[in-house]
Amino acid sequence: MAATLDQTIAQKQHTLLSRVFATQTFWVVIAVILACLFLSFATDSFATPKNLYNITRNITFVAIVALGMTFVIITGGIDLSVGSVLCLCSMILAVTMHAGYSIEIGIAAAIATALIVGAFNGVLIAYLGFPPFVVTLGMLSIARSLAMVASNNTVVFQFGPDHDKLLALGGGAWLFGIANPVLYMILLALITGFVLRWTKFGRHIFAIGGNEHAATLTGVPVRQIKVAVYMISALAAGIAGIIQTGWLGAVTTNLGNGMELQVIAATVIGGANLAGGVGTAFGAIVGAALIEVIRNSLGLLGINAFWQGVFIGGAILLAVLFDRIRNFRRSD
């Protein structure tokens, strides 16, 4: 009996290790660690407290939006509008506070804007059958244009009576010297992980991404959940916009331009499958971390910043290749 028990425990440990080694997220974590070690020895400025502070803070904006994008991608959808939604919500916050309203009203207006945009996207996709790519591509243009209208295409850098509160919200470090955006990212990642792993809503999201027709037959409210995930994606963009406004201390209509590509890259590199059914909160975070480490390392190594897209694109292709190889082995 003892031998059998030992064999069972050993088998479970072996299975767990095999499962960990087979995950794309694990190898992305290894890549981030190796890159950080290499840069620590190759440069004098990477491992400095100031640079590490900047890296961790810069990761947060892409990572927070990627957490929302993860919900959408797990269902097999896509949201190309997140960068423009971030800009629109930031501008609504800035314009509202500039008009003399409190920070609470400004944040409420920005959050409401995000939820309305997300609901609009979700209804068109879930109830009217529009392709997610087309709907969110259209919203990319609409939201950016609305941000220009709201500000008359000007820079907003005065935020009324609560100006200092907003700057402290996004630019402060309230706990152990850790930048506030990092704390928000950790909190949101924990919430996202809990929802995806331990709630009925999370199980339904994976069911839709795995087989939407089967999910419908088993009674999953597919349409309502699709609307919800696009609202979550827009909400994440809105939250990131609020935080980034406080960090930057100004809002321009170029804010978040091209961000959707980095966000999608972070989720895919972190292990999410664009076909649906796969994705984790931790994967979104480490994917964003790898992108930021790549971006930071180019400057430190004296490499032209124009190469950034090549490295990030290459990382995406490697991630997809890894996923293809893994699926091929499973099919055998």
N, C-alpha and C positions, 0 to 999 in steps of 0.2 A: 504493500500500500504506500509506504514511504517513497519507494522508488517511483511509483506511478505519480504521486503528488509532486515530487521534484521534477519529473519529466513534464508534467502539466504546466508547472510554474515556468520552467525553462522555455517551453514552447510558447507561452504567452509573452514572455520577455522578448523572445526572438521575433515573434509576430509584431510586437509593438515597435521594436527597433527597425524592422524591415519597412513598416508602414511609415515611420518617421523619415527614414532615408529615401523613401520613394516619393516624398512630397516635394513639390517644387519650392514651397516656402522655405523649407530647411536649407536647400542649396542657395537660395537667395540670401538667407541670413549668413551662411558661410562666406558668400561672395562679399557681402558688406563688411564682415569682420576682416577678411583678408585684405580688402581694399584699404580699410582703415589702418591696419598694421603696416602695409606697404607705404602708405602716405606718411605715416608717423616717422618712418626711417628715411624716406626719400626727400622729405621737406622738413624745414624747421618750424613752419607755421601751422601745419595741420593740427597737431595735438595741443595747441595752445588753448587755454580756457576761453579766450574770446572767439576763436574760430569754431570750437565745439559748441559754444553757446549759439552762435549764428547758424550753424548747421542744423542743430536740433530745433531751433525756432523756425527756420525756413522749411523744414520738412512738414511742419504742422499744417500749413495752408493746403498743400496738395493732399496730404493724408486725410484731413477732415472731409474734404470733398470726395476723396476716394472711398471713404467709409460709406457715404451715401450711394455712390456709384456701384458699390459692391452689391447692394440690394437689387439694383436694376439689372446688373449683369447676371446675377444668379438666376433671375427669371428668364434670361435669354434676350433681354432688351439692351438698349444703349441710350445714353443721354449726352448729346453733343452740346447742349445749351448751358452746361454748368458754369463755364467761364463768364458768359454774358449775364447769367442770373446772379452770379457773385457781384459783378459790376453794378447791376441794377439795384440789388439790395443795399450795397454799400452807398450808392448815390441817394437812395430813398432815405437811408439813415442820416446821411450828411445834410441833405437838403432840409429834412424835418428838423434836425437839431439847429441848423443854421437859421431857421425861421424863428427860433426861440423856444421850441418845445424841449421837454426834459429828455434825458437819455432813455428813460423807460418807454416813453412814447415813440421815440425814434427807433428803438430796437423792436418794439411791437409792430410798427409800420413795416420794417424790413422783413420781419418773420412772416407777417401776413402776406406781403408781396411774394415771398418765396413759395408759400403754401398755395397761393392762387395760381402761380405759374405752373407749379408741379401738378396741381389738380387739372389744369387746362391740358397739359401734355398727356396726363394719364387718361382723361376722358376720351380724347381723340384716339388714343392708341387702343384702350381697352374696350370702349363701347362703339366707336365708329370704325374700328379696324384699320386705322392709318398705320403705316410702317413707322416704327420708332425712329429710324434714321431720318425720315423725311420730316416728321413732326418736330423733333428736337433740333434738326438743322434749321428749320424755319424759325423756331424760338430763339436760336442763337442770334439771328439777325434782328428779330423783334425786340428782344430784351436789351440788346446793345443800343438800338435806336431809341427805346424808351428812356434809357439812362441819359442819352444825349438830350432828349426833350426835357427831362426833369431838371437838368442842370444848365440848359441852354448851351451845352457843350463847353462848359467852363470847369476849371479846377475849384473844388470846394475844400477849404482848409481851415475855416472857422466854424466851430460847432456849438456856438451859443453858450448859454450859462453853464452847461455841463461839459464844456470842452475838455477840461482836465480829467474828469471822470472817464471819458471815453479813451483818452490817451493812456490812463492808468490801466484800464480794462485790457487793452491790447498790447501795451508796451511795458507793463510792469512785471515784477517777479515777486509775487507775494509769499511764496513758500520755498524755503531752502535755497533761494537764489535761482530757482528754475523759472524760465520765462513762462509767463501766464499762458500763451498759446500752447505750450507743451502740456501744461496741466489740463487744459481743455481737451486736447487731443487724446490724452490718456483716458480721461473720463468718458469721452464719446466712444472710444474704442472698446472700453469695458461694457458700455451699454449695448453697443452694436454686437459684440461677441455674445453677450447674454441673450439678446433677442434672437439671434440666428441659431444659437445652440440649444436654448432651453425653453423657448416659447412655441406655442401652437402656430403663431404667425410666422415664425422662422421656418418651421417645418413645412408650412404651406408654400413658402417662397421657394424652397428647394424642390418641392413636389412639382411646382409649375415649371421650373427650369429643367427638371428631369424629363417630364412628359406632361405637357399641358393638357392634352386630351384625356389622359388617364386621371389627372388631378380633377378635371371637370366632372368626370364620371363618378369619382369618389366623394363628390359634394364639396370640394374646395371652392370658395367664392373667388374664382380666378379674376374676374373683372375688378372687383373691389380691391383686391390685393395689388393688382397692377397699378391702379390709381394711387394706392397708398405708397408703393415703392417709388414712384416718380415724385410724389410729394416729399418723401424722405430725401431723395436725391437733391431736390431743389432746396429743401430746408438745410441740408448740410452745406450747400453752396452759400446760402444766406448767412448761416452762422460763421462760416469762414470769412465772408465779406465783412461782417461786423467786426470780427477780431482783427482782420487785416487793416481795416480803416483806423482802428485805434493804434495799431502798430505803426502805420505809415504817417498818420497825422494829416492825411490829405487824400482826396479821391479824384481820379481822372477817369475819363470815359475809355481809357486804354487798359484799365485795371482788369486782370483776369484774361486778357487777350491771349488766345492759344492755350489756355490752361486745360481745356477739355482733353487735349492730346496727352498732356502729362498725367492727368488723372486716370485716363483709360490705360495708359502705359503702366502706371503704378499698380492698378488692379490686376492687369494681365501678368505683369512680371511677378507679382505676389502670389500667383497661382489661380486666379479666377479664369474661368473658361467662357469665352464669348458665345459659345453655343448654349450656355446656361447650365445650371445644376451644381456648379462648383464655385466656391469663394469663401474667404474668411476675413474677419476684421484685422487679424494679425498680418495676414498676407498683404492687405492694403497698406499697412504701416511700413512693413519692410520693403515693399515695392517703392514707396515714396522715399524711403531712406536711401535706397540704392541710387535712385535718380538724383537726389541731392548730393550724395557723395561724388557721383560722376561729375555733376556740374561744378562742385567745389574744387575737385581735383584738377580739372582742366586749367583753371586759373593758376593754381599753385605750381603745376608742372610746366607752366609757360606754353600750354597748347592753345591754339586759337579757339575762342569760344564758339566759332561757327561749326566746329566738329561735334558740338554737344548733341545735335540731332542724330548724327551718325552713330554715336555710342548708345544713345537711348533706343534708337531704332534697332540697332543690333541686339540689344538686350531683349527687346520685344520678340524679335525673330528667334532668339535662342530659347526664350520661354515657351513659345509656341512649338518649337522643335522638340523641346523636352516633353511637352504634353503629348505630342504625336507619338513619340517613342514609347512613352508610358502606356498609352492606349493600345499601341501595336503589340506590346508585350502581354497586356491583359487579354487581347483577343486570341493570342496563341495559347 
